[in-house]
Amino acid sequence: MQVKPNAIVPLGYGRYARSDVITVLEPIDEPGERGPGRRTKVFVKDRTEPLIASRTEATILRDMVKEPAEVTEARAAMNLLEDILEDFTAVGPMLRKSIKDEAGFDIDAIERRIRRLLTDDKED
């Protein structure tokens, strides 16, 4: 991968950074730190504190580098699945049961399928 020089990369929250000054992308994994929309710490050259981005590190990295369109599309699909999976964690058991009973939409089954797809993709 090669960083696109001078590309403007959206970080979310109306913030942008030039691709060639981003030095580190660090996913926010700690549950207490990762509130709504908080996904990645972005370290930028000449700044002591990281910026907090509402986008995943994979999405930011994709915007920083040159890659073929089919890779970009596949990565976007995987990022969408990761976002959906994360959103499903906010749906409690009673609501899951109600949705399944009322609409026949089984969040648990879809969650398992997404996890399998994401796991299989990482093993390739």
Secondary structure, DSSP 8 states (H G I E B T S, - for coil): --B-TT-EEEEETTEEEEGGGEEEEEE---TTT--TT--EEEEETT-SS-EEESS-HHHHHHHHB---HHHHHHHHHHHHHHHHHHHHTTS-HHHHHHHHHHH---HHHHHHHHHHHHHHHHH-
